[in-house]
Amino acid sequence: MRDYNRFTSQKIITLLGESHHGDILQKFHEAAAIDGRGNSHKVWQDGFHPIAIETEGFFREKLNYLHENPVRKGFVEQPEHYKYSSARNYICNNHSVMQVECLE
């Protein structure tokens, strides 16, 4: 997980910089300053506590939690309004940003 987080953090920061998303980079920079470890940006939360998703109900609970994150942070008023959320796919059946494939 450490290597995955390091690799993906670097890619995310690079892509955000190239696409001029300074507002998001600033949030990652502020999180790093609070963390106090001397990193320039902090993309991922500390810790890794895996829990197997074994039921449809548990899956839906976790999916809804993820969809609500941008709302809780005040980025949008509705989960489906956040451009990079799969909530757009599930709630609006909108696959214009990313394709979500449901496994059944």
C-alpha positions as CSV (number, residue, x, y, z in Angstrom):
1,M,0.0,0.0,0.0
2,R,2.9,2.4,0.8
3,D,4.3,2.0,-2.7
4,Y,0.9,2.3,-4.3
5,N,0.1,5.4,-2.4
6,R,3.5,7.0,-3.2
7,F,3.1,6.2,-6.9
8,T,-0.5,7.4,-7.2
9,S,0.2,10.5,-5.2
10,Q,3.0,11.5,-7.5
11,K,0.8,10.9,-10.6
12,I,-2.2,12.7,-9.1
13,I,-0.1,15.8,-8.2
14,T,1.6,15.8,-11.6
15,L,-1.8,15.5,-13.5
16,L,-3.4,18.2,-11.3
17,G,-0.5,20.5,-12.0
18,E,-0.6,19.9,-15.7
19,S,-4.4,20.5,-15.9
20,H,-4.1,23.7,-13.8
21,H,-6.1,22.5,-10.8
22,G,-4.3,24.7,-8.3
23,D,-7.2,24.8,-5.9
24,I,-7.0,21.0,-5.3
25,L,-3.2,21.1,-5.1
26,Q,-3.5,23.8,-2.5
27,K,-5.7,21.6,-0.4
28,F,-3.1,18.8,-0.6
29,H,-0.4,21.3,0.3
30,E,-2.4,22.5,3.3
31,A,-2.9,18.8,4.4
32,A,0.8,18.2,4.2
33,A,1.5,21.3,6.3
34,I,-0.9,20.1,9.0
35,D,0.7,16.6,8.9
36,G,4.1,18.1,9.6
37,R,6.2,15.4,8.0
38,G,7.9,17.7,5.6
39,N,6.1,16.6,2.4
40,S,4.9,19.1,-0.1
41,H,1.5,17.5,-0.6
42,K,-0.6,14.9,1.2
43,V,-3.1,13.1,-1.0
44,W,-3.9,10.0,1.1
45,Q,-5.1,9.6,4.7
46,D,-2.8,7.8,7.1
47,G,-3.5,4.2,7.9
48,F,-4.8,1.2,6.0
49,H,-7.5,-1.0,7.6
50,P,-9.0,-3.3,4.9
51,I,-12.5,-4.8,5.4
52,A,-13.9,-7.3,3.0
53,I,-17.0,-6.2,1.2
54,E,-19.1,-9.4,1.3
55,T,-22.7,-8.2,1.0
56,E,-24.6,-5.9,-1.4
57,G,-25.8,-3.8,1.6
58,F,-22.2,-3.2,2.9
59,F,-21.1,-2.3,-0.7
60,R,-23.9,0.2,-1.0
61,E,-23.1,1.7,2.4
62,K,-19.4,2.2,1.5
63,L,-20.4,3.5,-2.0
64,N,-22.8,6.0,-0.5
65,Y,-20.1,7.1,2.0
66,L,-17.7,7.8,-0.9
67,H,-20.3,9.6,-2.9
68,E,-21.1,11.9,0.0
69,N,-17.5,12.9,0.7
70,P,-17.5,15.9,-1.7
71,V,-20.8,17.0,-0.1
72,R,-19.4,16.8,3.4
73,K,-16.4,18.8,2.4
74,G,-18.6,21.5,0.9
75,F,-17.4,21.1,-2.7
76,V,-20.9,20.4,-4.1
77,E,-24.4,20.3,-2.8
78,Q,-25.3,16.9,-4.4
79,P,-23.0,13.9,-4.9
80,E,-23.8,13.7,-8.6
81,H,-22.6,17.3,-9.0
82,Y,-19.0,16.3,-8.3
83,K,-17.5,15.8,-11.8
84,Y,-15.2,12.9,-10.9
85,S,-17.6,10.9,-8.8
86,S,-19.2,7.7,-9.9
87,A,-22.4,9.1,-8.3
88,R,-23.0,10.6,-11.7
89,N,-23.1,7.1,-13.1
90,Y,-25.3,5.6,-10.4
91,I,-27.7,8.4,-9.8
92,C,-28.0,10.0,-13.2
93,N,-26.9,7.1,-15.5
94,N,-24.4,9.6,-16.8
95,H,-21.2,8.0,-18.2
96,S,-19.8,11.0,-19.9
97,V,-16.7,11.4,-17.5
98,M,-16.0,7.8,-16.7
99,Q,-17.5,4.4,-17.5
100,V,-18.6,2.3,-14.5
101,E,-19.1,-1.4,-15.1
102,C,-21.3,-3.1,-12.6
103,L,-20.3,-6.7,-11.8
104,E,-23.2,-8.9,-10.9
